[in-house]
Structure formats: C-alpha cells, structure tokens
Amino acid sequence: MSFHLLGAPDETLRLKSFGSTSKGAKAVIRIEIETSDMWALGHALKELAEVQAGQQLKPARPNSPLALTTADRTSLVPGEHS
C-alpha cells in the first residue's frame, strides 16, 4: 500500500473510526476512512485492490534442485581441474 495517514489536519483521507474483534486465534481490524477528494478515494481503493490481488496469488514453489552431470560434479572437486 502506498497511501498513508499521518494525522495532519489538512489530509484528504481522514481516519473516521477503527476497532477490532477477535474469535479464537484470528482477529479482524476494521478501519473506516472518509474523504471528499474523489482522486484520493480512487487511489486508496486501487492500492487496496492491489494488496488484495497480491494476497490471492499462490506462493511461488521453490525450484527443485537440478541433477548435476558427471562433468559438473568433477568440476566441483577442488584441485582436480583439467
């Protein structure tokens, strides 16, 4: 996310309220932000949508190690270079 709320009196995005609820091991944070600046609204919603899209991607699987050829293994042995 690249929008910030700093608490300045002239901010276009203003924190209206916040709170949380928890159930078991999970908690939900509710944040309510208000604005009369439609550009700031659009920007904030775009950034939040990008966060949501990124969180819905599956993590990349680590590459499995490649098998070394005999030539590769030989070149890894110290002092035995041709």
VOPA-274942 format. One record per residue (C-alpha): chain; residue number from 1; z, y, x. Coordinates in Angstrom, 2 decimals, always signed. Each point is the difference from the previous one (the first is absolute). Layout:
# residues N
   chain   resi        up     north      east
       A    NUM         Z         Y         X
...
# end
This chain:
# residues 82
   chain   resi        up     north      east
       A      1     +0.00     +0.00     +0.00
       A      2     -0.73     +3.43     +1.32
       A      3     +1.62     +2.36     -2.46
       A      4     +3.53     +1.18     +0.62
       A      5     +2.77     +1.65     -1.97
       A      6     +1.96     +2.26     +2.31
       A      7     +2.16     +1.87     -2.48
       A      8     -1.67     +3.37     +0.52
       A      9     +0.19     +2.30     -3.05
       A     10     -3.78     +0.58     -0.01
       A     11     -1.11     -3.66     +0.07
       A     12     -2.68     -0.98     -2.51
       A     13     +1.47     -3.50     -0.40
       A     14     +3.60     +0.24     -1.16
       A     15     +2.54     -2.79     -0.27
       A     16     +1.13     -0.07     -3.61
       A     17     +2.28     -3.05     +0.05
       A     18     +0.67     -3.28     +1.71
       A     19     +2.08     -3.09     -0.55
       A     20     +0.20     -3.70     +0.61
       A     21     +0.82     -3.28     -1.69
       A     22     +0.67     -3.34     +1.60
       A     23     -0.02     -3.56     -1.20
       A     24     +0.90     -2.76     +2.40
       A     25     -1.55     +0.55     +3.41
       A     26     -2.63     +2.49     -1.20
       A     27     +0.30     +3.69     -0.73
       A     28     -2.37     +2.45     -1.67
       A     29     -0.07     +3.66     +1.00
       A     30     -1.33     +2.43     -2.61
       A     31     -1.24     +3.37     +1.21
       A     32     -1.28     +2.66     -2.40
       A     33     -2.07     +2.81     +1.51
       A     34     -1.47     +2.92     -1.92
       A     35     -2.74     +2.46     +0.85
       A     36     -2.17     +2.62     -1.63
       A     37     -2.54     -0.23     +2.87
       A     38     -2.71     -2.45     -1.05
       A     39     -1.27     -0.35     +3.60
       A     40     +3.49     -1.05     +1.14
       A     41     +0.20     -2.43     -2.92
       A     42     -3.34     -1.57     +0.87
       A     43     +0.89     -0.23     +3.68
       A     44     +3.37     -1.64     -0.69
       A     45     -1.54     -2.52     -2.42
       A     46     -2.77     -0.83     +2.48
       A     47     +2.53     -0.62     +2.77
       A     48     +2.15     -2.18     -2.25
       A     49     -3.08     -2.00     -1.07
       A     50     -0.85     -0.60     +3.68
       A     51     +3.53     -1.26     +0.64
       A     52     -0.23     -2.32     -2.99
       A     53     -3.41     -1.33     +1.09
       A     54     +1.26     -0.64     +3.51
       A     55     +3.01     -1.91     -1.28
       A     56     -2.20     -2.23     -2.16
       A     57     -2.01     -1.21     +3.01
       A     58     +0.96     -3.37     +1.40
       A     59     +1.30     +0.17     +3.58
       A     60     -2.57     -0.99     +2.59
       A     61     +0.44     -3.52     +1.30
       A     62     +0.62     -0.18     +3.72
       A     63     -2.93     -1.37     +1.95
       A     64     +0.51     -3.60     +1.00
       A     65     -0.17     -0.55     +3.76
       A     66     -3.39     -1.05     +1.26
       A     67     -0.36     -3.24     +1.92
       A     68     -0.62     +0.56     +3.71
       A     69     -2.90     -1.74     +1.69
       A     70     +0.53     -1.89     +3.25
       A     71     -1.57     +2.92     +1.89
       A     72     +2.43     +2.41     -1.64
       A     73     +3.00     -2.18     +0.86
       A     74     -1.16     -0.35     +3.61
       A     75     -0.33     +3.77     +0.40
       A     76     +3.60     +0.44     -1.14
       A     77     +1.44     -2.17     +2.79
       A     78     +1.18     +2.27     +2.86
       A     79     -1.68     -0.53     +3.37
       A     80     -2.76     -2.26     -1.29
       A     81     -2.86     +2.47     -0.45
       A     82     -3.54     -0.84     +1.12
# end
